[in-house]
Amino acid sequence: MDLKTAVKEWIKRSSPFHHIVLYYLSAVIISTTIVSLPFLHRAGAELSFIDAMFTAVTAISVTGLSTVSIPEIFNPAGQVAIAAIMHLGGIGIMSMGTFIWVLLGKKVGLRQRKIMMVDQNSKTLAGLVKLMLTIFRIILLIEAAGAIILSIHYLRYFDTAWEAIHQGIFASISATTNGGLDITGASLIPFADDYFVQTVHMILIILGAIGFPVLLEVQEVLHGKKKGVHDHHKFSLFAKITTTTFFWLVILGAVLIFILEKNHFFADKSWHEVLFYSLFQSVTSRSGGLSTLEMTEFSVSTLFFMSILMFIGASPSSVGGGIRTTTFAISLLTIWNYAKGNTGVKVFSREIHQEDILRSFIVITTAMILCISSVLILMQTETFSMMEIIFEVTSAFGTCGLSMGITPELSGIGKGVIMFLMFIGRIGVFTFLFIIRGDETKDRFHYPKERIIIG
């Protein structure tokens, strides 16, 4: 059997999960090649292979952790290339691929639809092509609106209109895709006193992290009102749980950051500084990765709390990573209902499926094993404090991008671990589990069941 035939046979036998991983690995390889091109670098800049790969992975996974300074290493053309890679990673390879496929007049087959279903965590094959094209259009519109608003506002900061537009476009793409990378050289710290810039960024981060299905449902409501349709639209249970959990995490996050820092970093700050510092750091912990202060300014308790927020991450079928908001919500609801003596998990006049409850605890357990293992490895290979390592690990897994400044100083092994976590954070825990497990088989017999002591 020749190589070509062997590849075809593997493609036929492999699952959509294997294809998703293969596509993202291919994207990493291609992106590494692109960012390594010398004409995209500034004169005299040096970029090693491991740093080029790290930059590619952080852009594809829209994380934001970086071992090099983007504005110091990459010229304007290189920055455009990185923005394009973030755009691809944020929208998703399958959404971009579907757009190109339809543009070329090609028919999207059953195999491609199955891969789309896995990529978007969909339960059905129906309407997937329309879904992908709608996602592509919505994200483009959000990015375009953000770019126009920021570019106009940045005219007061930069010497030329071109530089303001360049900064505005990159910032909008980075915020919308939750990419976390910047070309200011200091994230959003130069705009720590500009609440308009921060508000625009928070809106873009939320729109990217809230989840594509939620945006589509909102679009349906707005489209219905525009047409004069007055039928009451019932949001799905997914949309209700997602939005409720997302915004409660933002609000509680901001409140707890304020409480934890009121006698520390916020001690000499005015009320409006405290409000925006707390709120922005809570929002960006979802998966944004941009910051308005150096993370080392915060106390250890605040950093640990933000690590928990980053571990939870954004919503499913969004640009963010982590265990996802719905996973966190279902686990809490399960514990609450069990404590009350309920046999099922009920919320919003609906009952959660037992399989989804099981999947939630599998995701949390697997994620904790991955993160704890990574922390233990980095504690052996790196010289940083445990808090710095925990913060870096959860930031990578949640594809957030916040850091205490240790990323450039990581060893080769450390960079490898962080790249692995960013990649898993992008493809999702379940995709990771499905590529390492064997084919599903039905048991031909069962042993007698026996109860064991738990807890």
C-alpha positions as CSV (number, residue, x, y, z in Angstrom):
1,M,0.0,0.0,0.0
2,D,1.5,3.3,-1.1
3,L,1.4,6.5,1.0
4,K,-1.5,8.1,-0.9
5,T,-3.7,5.1,-0.4
6,A,-2.7,4.8,3.2
7,V,-3.7,8.4,3.8
8,K,-7.1,7.9,2.1
9,E,-7.8,4.8,4.2
10,W,-6.9,6.7,7.4
11,I,-9.2,9.6,6.4
12,K,-12.1,7.1,5.8
13,R,-11.5,5.4,9.2
14,S,-10.8,8.5,11.3
15,S,-13.5,10.4,13.2
16,P,-14.4,14.1,12.8
17,F,-12.5,14.7,16.1
18,H,-9.3,13.5,14.4
19,H,-10.0,15.7,11.5
20,I,-10.5,18.8,13.7
21,V,-7.2,18.2,15.4
22,L,-5.5,17.6,12.1
23,Y,-6.8,20.8,10.7
24,Y,-5.7,22.9,13.7
25,L,-2.3,21.2,13.7
26,S,-2.0,22.0,10.0
27,A,-2.9,25.6,10.7
28,V,-0.2,25.7,13.4
29,I,2.4,24.4,10.9
30,I,1.4,26.9,8.2
31,S,1.2,29.8,10.7
32,T,4.6,28.9,12.1
33,T,6.0,29.1,8.5
34,I,4.3,32.4,7.9
35,V,5.5,34.1,11.1
36,S,9.1,32.8,10.4
37,L,9.3,34.6,7.1
38,P,12.1,37.2,7.4
39,F,10.4,39.9,5.4
40,L,7.7,40.1,8.1
41,H,10.3,40.9,10.7
42,R,11.9,44.2,11.6
43,A,15.5,44.8,10.6
44,G,17.8,43.0,12.9
45,A,15.0,41.1,14.8
46,E,15.7,37.5,15.6
47,L,13.0,34.9,16.1
48,S,13.9,31.3,17.0
49,F,11.9,28.3,15.8
50,I,10.4,27.7,19.2
51,D,9.3,31.3,19.6
52,A,7.9,31.3,16.0
53,M,5.9,28.2,16.9
54,F,4.7,29.7,20.2
55,T,3.6,32.8,18.4
56,A,1.7,30.7,15.8
57,V,0.0,28.6,18.5
58,T,-1.0,31.6,20.7
59,A,-2.5,33.3,17.6
60,I,-4.4,30.2,16.3
61,S,-5.6,29.4,19.8
62,V,-6.4,33.1,20.3
63,T,-4.7,33.1,23.7
64,G,-2.4,36.0,23.9
65,L,0.6,34.6,25.8
66,S,3.7,35.6,24.0
67,T,7.4,34.9,24.3
68,V,8.4,37.9,22.2
69,S,7.2,41.5,21.9
70,I,5.0,41.6,18.8
71,P,5.7,45.3,17.9
72,E,9.5,44.8,18.4
73,I,9.8,41.6,16.3
74,F,7.2,42.1,13.6
75,N,6.9,44.9,11.1
76,P,3.5,46.2,10.1
77,A,3.1,43.5,7.4
78,G,4.0,40.9,10.1
79,Q,1.4,42.4,12.4
80,V,-1.2,42.1,9.7
81,A,-0.3,38.4,9.2
82,I,-0.7,37.8,13.0
83,A,-4.1,39.6,13.0
84,A,-5.2,37.3,10.1
85,I,-4.1,34.2,12.0
86,M,-6.0,35.4,15.1
87,H,-9.0,36.0,12.9
88,L,-8.8,32.5,11.5
89,G,-8.4,31.0,15.0
90,G,-11.3,33.1,16.5
91,I,-13.8,32.4,13.7
92,G,-12.7,28.8,13.5
93,I,-11.1,26.9,10.7
94,M,-14.3,25.2,9.7
95,S,-16.2,28.5,9.5
96,M,-13.5,30.0,7.3
97,G,-13.2,26.8,5.3
98,T,-17.0,26.7,4.7
99,F,-16.9,30.4,3.5
100,I,-14.1,29.6,1.0
101,W,-15.8,26.4,-0.1
102,V,-19.1,28.1,-0.8
103,L,-17.3,31.0,-2.5
104,L,-15.7,28.5,-4.9
105,G,-19.1,27.0,-5.7
106,K,-18.3,23.7,-4.1
107,K,-20.8,21.4,-2.4
108,V,-20.3,20.8,1.3
109,G,-20.5,17.0,1.8
110,L,-21.6,14.9,4.7
111,R,-18.1,14.4,6.1
112,Q,-17.4,18.1,6.1
113,R,-20.8,18.7,7.9
114,K,-19.9,16.1,10.6
115,I,-16.6,18.0,11.2
116,M,-18.5,21.3,11.4
117,M,-20.9,19.6,14.0
118,V,-17.9,18.7,16.2
119,D,-16.2,22.1,15.8
120,Q,-19.4,23.9,16.9
121,N,-20.5,21.4,19.5
122,S,-23.8,21.0,17.5
123,K,-26.2,18.2,18.2
124,T,-27.6,18.1,14.6
125,L,-26.3,18.3,11.0
126,A,-29.2,20.5,9.9
127,G,-28.4,24.0,8.9
128,L,-24.7,23.8,9.6
129,V,-23.5,25.5,6.4
130,K,-25.9,28.4,7.1
131,L,-24.6,28.5,10.7
132,M,-21.0,28.7,9.6
133,L,-21.6,31.5,7.1
134,T,-23.7,33.4,9.6
135,I,-20.9,33.1,12.2
136,F,-18.4,34.4,9.7
137,R,-20.6,37.4,8.8
138,I,-21.4,38.3,12.4
139,I,-17.8,38.2,13.5
140,L,-16.7,40.3,10.5
141,L,-19.4,42.9,11.3
142,I,-18.4,43.1,14.9
143,E,-14.7,43.4,14.0
144,A,-15.4,46.1,11.4
145,A,-17.6,48.2,13.8
146,G,-14.9,47.9,16.5
147,A,-12.1,48.8,14.1
148,I,-14.0,52.0,12.8
149,I,-14.8,53.2,16.3
150,L,-11.3,52.6,17.7
151,S,-9.5,53.9,14.7
152,I,-11.4,57.2,14.9
153,H,-10.8,57.5,18.6
154,Y,-7.1,56.6,18.2
155,L,-6.5,59.7,16.0
156,R,-5.9,61.6,19.3
157,Y,-3.2,59.2,20.3
158,F,-1.2,58.5,17.2
159,D,0.7,60.9,14.8
160,T,-0.8,59.6,11.5
161,A,-4.2,58.4,10.4
162,W,-2.5,55.2,9.0
163,E,-1.1,54.4,12.4
164,A,-4.4,55.0,14.1
165,I,-6.2,52.8,11.6
166,H,-3.6,50.1,11.9
167,Q,-3.8,50.1,15.7
168,G,-7.6,50.2,15.6
169,I,-8.0,47.2,13.3
170,F,-5.5,45.1,15.2
171,A,-7.1,46.0,18.5
172,S,-10.6,45.2,17.3
173,I,-9.6,41.8,15.9
174,S,-7.6,41.0,19.1
175,A,-10.5,41.9,21.3
176,T,-13.3,40.3,19.3
177,T,-11.4,37.0,18.9
178,N,-10.2,37.3,22.5
179,G,-6.7,37.0,21.0
180,G,-5.1,39.0,23.8
181,L,-2.1,40.1,21.6
182,D,-1.3,43.8,21.2
183,I,1.0,46.0,19.2
184,T,1.2,48.8,21.8
185,G,3.9,46.9,23.6
186,A,2.0,47.3,26.9
187,S,-1.4,45.8,26.3
188,L,-4.1,48.4,27.3
189,I,-2.0,49.9,30.1
190,P,-1.5,53.2,28.0
191,F,-5.3,53.5,28.0
192,A,-5.8,52.9,31.8
193,D,-7.4,56.3,32.1
194,D,-9.4,56.1,28.8
195,Y,-12.7,54.6,29.8
196,F,-14.1,54.8,26.3
197,V,-11.3,52.6,24.9
198,Q,-11.8,50.1,27.8
199,T,-15.6,50.0,27.3
200,V,-15.3,49.3,23.6
201,H,-12.8,46.5,24.3
202,M,-15.1,45.0,27.0
203,I,-18.0,45.0,24.6
204,L,-15.9,43.3,21.9
205,I,-14.5,40.7,24.3
206,I,-18.0,39.9,25.6
207,L,-19.4,39.6,22.0
208,G,-16.6,37.1,21.1
209,A,-16.8,35.1,24.4
210,I,-20.6,34.9,24.9
211,G,-21.0,32.1,22.3
212,F,-22.0,32.1,18.6
213,P,-25.3,30.3,19.3
214,V,-26.3,33.1,21.7
215,L,-25.4,35.8,19.1
216,L,-27.5,33.9,16.5
217,E,-30.5,33.8,18.8
218,V,-30.3,37.5,19.5
219,Q,-30.0,38.1,15.8
220,E,-33.2,36.1,15.2
221,V,-35.0,38.3,17.8
222,L,-33.8,41.5,16.2
223,H,-34.6,40.3,12.7
224,G,-38.1,39.4,13.8
225,K,-38.7,42.8,15.3
226,K,-37.4,44.5,12.2
227,K,-39.9,42.5,10.2
228,G,-42.7,43.5,12.6
229,V,-43.1,40.0,14.0
230,H,-44.5,40.2,17.5
231,D,-44.4,36.5,18.4
232,H,-42.6,36.0,21.7
233,H,-39.3,34.4,21.0
234,K,-38.3,31.8,23.5
235,F,-34.6,31.6,24.0
236,S,-33.1,28.1,24.3
237,L,-32.0,26.7,27.6
238,F,-28.4,26.9,26.4
239,A,-28.8,30.6,25.7
240,K,-30.4,31.2,29.1
241,I,-27.8,29.2,31.1
242,T,-24.9,30.7,29.1
243,T,-25.9,34.4,29.4
244,T,-26.9,34.1,33.0
245,T,-23.7,32.3,34.0
246,F,-21.5,34.6,31.9
247,F,-22.8,37.9,33.3
248,W,-23.0,36.6,36.9
249,L,-19.3,35.6,36.6
250,V,-18.5,39.1,35.3
251,I,-20.4,40.8,38.1
252,L,-19.2,38.6,40.9
253,G,-15.7,38.7,39.5
254,A,-15.6,42.5,39.6
255,V,-17.1,42.6,43.1
256,L,-14.6,40.0,44.5
257,I,-11.6,41.7,42.8
258,F,-12.7,45.0,44.4
259,I,-13.1,43.3,47.8
260,L,-9.7,41.5,47.6
261,E,-7.8,44.6,46.4
262,K,-9.6,47.4,48.3
263,N,-6.8,47.6,50.9
264,H,-4.0,46.8,48.4
265,F,-3.8,48.1,44.8
266,F,-7.1,50.0,45.1
267,A,-6.2,51.7,48.4
268,D,-5.2,55.1,46.8
269,K,-7.5,54.9,43.7
270,S,-10.6,57.0,43.0
271,W,-14.0,55.3,42.7
272,H,-14.1,55.4,38.9
273,E,-10.6,53.9,38.7
274,V,-11.6,51.1,41.0
275,L,-14.8,50.5,39.0
276,F,-13.0,50.1,35.7
277,Y,-10.0,48.3,37.0
278,S,-12.3,45.7,38.7
279,L,-14.7,45.4,35.8
280,F,-12.2,45.2,33.0
281,Q,-10.1,42.6,34.8
282,S,-13.2,40.5,35.4
283,V,-14.3,40.7,31.8
284,T,-10.8,40.0,30.4
285,S,-10.5,37.0,32.7
286,R,-13.3,35.3,30.6
287,S,-10.8,34.9,27.8
288,G,-9.8,38.4,26.7
289,G,-6.2,38.5,27.7
290,L,-5.8,42.2,27.5
291,S,-5.1,44.2,30.7
292,T,-5.0,47.7,32.0
293,L,-2.4,47.1,34.6
294,E,0.6,44.8,35.4
295,M,-0.8,41.6,36.9
296,T,2.0,41.7,39.5
297,E,0.3,44.7,41.0
298,F,-2.4,42.5,42.4
299,S,-2.2,40.5,45.6
300,V,-1.8,36.7,45.6
301,S,-5.4,36.2,46.6
302,T,-6.7,38.2,43.7
303,L,-4.4,36.4,41.3
304,F,-5.6,33.0,42.5
305,F,-9.2,34.1,42.1
306,M,-8.5,35.3,38.6
307,S,-6.9,31.9,37.9
308,I,-10.2,30.3,38.8
309,L,-12.0,32.7,36.4
310,M,-9.6,31.8,33.6
311,F,-10.0,28.1,34.3
312,I,-13.7,28.4,33.8
313,G,-13.2,30.5,30.6
314,A,-15.7,31.6,28.1
315,S,-18.9,30.1,26.7
316,P,-19.1,26.9,24.5
317,S,-19.0,27.5,20.7
318,S,-17.2,30.8,21.2
319,V,-13.7,32.2,20.6
320,G,-12.6,31.3,24.2
321,G,-11.4,28.2,26.0
322,G,-11.5,26.8,29.6
323,I,-14.0,24.3,30.9
324,R,-16.7,26.7,29.6
325,T,-19.5,28.5,31.5
326,T,-22.2,25.9,30.9
327,T,-19.9,23.2,32.3
328,F,-19.4,25.3,35.5
329,A,-23.1,26.1,35.8
330,I,-24.3,22.5,35.4
331,S,-21.8,21.2,38.0
332,L,-23.0,23.8,40.5
333,L,-26.7,23.1,39.7
334,T,-26.1,19.4,40.1
335,I,-24.5,19.9,43.5
336,W,-27.3,22.2,44.6
337,N,-30.1,19.9,43.5
338,Y,-28.4,16.9,45.1
339,A,-28.0,18.8,48.4
340,K,-31.7,19.6,48.2
341,G,-32.5,15.9,47.7
342,N,-33.7,16.2,44.1
343,T,-33.1,13.3,41.7
344,G,-32.8,15.5,38.7
345,V,-31.3,18.9,37.8
346,K,-34.0,21.5,37.0
347,V,-33.5,25.0,35.8
348,F,-35.6,27.5,33.8
349,S,-38.6,25.1,33.8
350,R,-36.4,22.5,32.1
351,E,-34.5,19.4,33.2
352,I,-30.8,18.8,32.3
353,H,-30.1,15.6,30.5
354,Q,-28.1,13.1,32.6
355,E,-25.5,12.7,29.8
356,D,-24.8,16.4,29.9
357,I,-24.3,16.2,33.7
358,L,-21.9,13.4,33.3
359,R,-20.0,15.2,30.5
360,S,-19.7,18.3,32.7
361,F,-18.0,16.4,35.5
362,I,-15.8,14.6,33.0
363,V,-14.6,17.9,31.5
364,I,-13.9,19.4,34.9
365,T,-12.0,16.4,36.1
366,T,-10.0,16.1,32.9
367,A,-9.2,19.8,32.9
368,M,-8.0,19.7,36.6
369,I,-5.8,16.7,35.8
370,L,-4.2,18.5,32.8
371,C,-3.7,21.7,34.8
372,I,-2.4,20.1,37.9
373,S,0.0,17.9,35.9
374,S,1.2,21.0,34.0
375,V,1.8,22.9,37.3
376,L,3.8,20.0,38.7
377,I,5.9,19.7,35.5
378,L,6.6,23.5,35.4
379,M,7.5,23.5,39.1
380,Q,10.3,21.0,38.2
381,T,11.5,22.8,35.1
382,E,11.1,26.5,36.0
383,T,12.3,28.7,38.8
384,F,9.2,30.8,39.2
385,S,6.8,30.8,42.2
386,M,3.8,28.5,42.4
387,M,1.4,31.4,41.9
388,E,3.2,32.6,38.8
389,I,3.0,29.0,37.4
390,I,-0.6,28.5,38.3
391,F,-1.6,31.8,36.8
392,E,0.3,30.9,33.6
393,V,-1.2,27.4,33.3
394,T,-4.8,28.5,33.8
395,S,-4.3,31.4,31.4
396,A,-3.1,29.0,28.8
397,F,-5.8,26.4,29.3
398,G,-8.5,29.1,29.3
399,T,-6.9,30.6,26.2
400,C,-6.9,33.9,28.1
401,G,-3.4,35.3,27.7
402,L,-3.0,37.2,31.0
403,S,0.5,36.6,32.5
404,M,2.7,37.7,35.4
405,G,5.4,38.3,32.9
406,I,7.1,34.9,33.0
407,T,6.2,33.7,29.5
408,P,9.4,34.9,27.7
409,E,11.6,33.3,30.4
410,L,10.1,29.8,30.2
411,S,12.4,27.0,29.3
412,G,11.9,24.9,26.1
413,I,10.0,22.3,28.1
414,G,7.9,25.1,29.8
415,K,7.0,26.6,26.4
416,G,6.1,23.2,25.1
417,V,3.7,22.6,28.1
418,I,2.1,26.0,27.6
419,M,1.6,25.4,23.9
420,F,0.0,22.1,24.6
421,L,-2.4,23.7,27.0
422,M,-3.3,26.5,24.6
423,F,-4.0,23.9,21.9
424,I,-6.2,21.8,24.1
425,G,-8.0,24.9,25.3
426,R,-8.8,25.8,21.6
427,I,-10.0,22.4,20.4
428,G,-11.8,21.6,23.6
429,V,-11.4,18.9,26.3
430,F,-13.9,16.6,24.7
431,T,-12.2,16.7,21.4
432,F,-8.9,15.9,23.2
433,L,-10.6,12.9,25.0
434,F,-12.1,11.6,21.8
435,I,-8.8,11.5,19.9
436,I,-7.1,9.4,22.6
437,R,-9.9,7.0,23.3
438,G,-10.7,3.9,21.2
439,D,-13.7,3.1,19.2
440,E,-17.0,2.9,21.1
441,T,-18.1,-0.7,21.7
442,K,-21.2,-2.1,23.4
443,D,-20.5,-4.5,26.3
444,R,-21.5,-8.1,25.4
445,F,-21.9,-8.9,29.1
446,H,-22.2,-7.3,32.5
447,Y,-20.9,-8.2,35.9
448,P,-23.2,-8.0,39.0
449,K,-23.4,-4.4,40.2
450,E,-22.2,-3.5,43.7
451,R,-22.4,-0.2,45.7
452,I,-19.2,1.4,47.1
453,I,-18.7,4.0,49.8
454,I,-18.3,7.5,48.3
455,G,-17.2,10.6,50.2
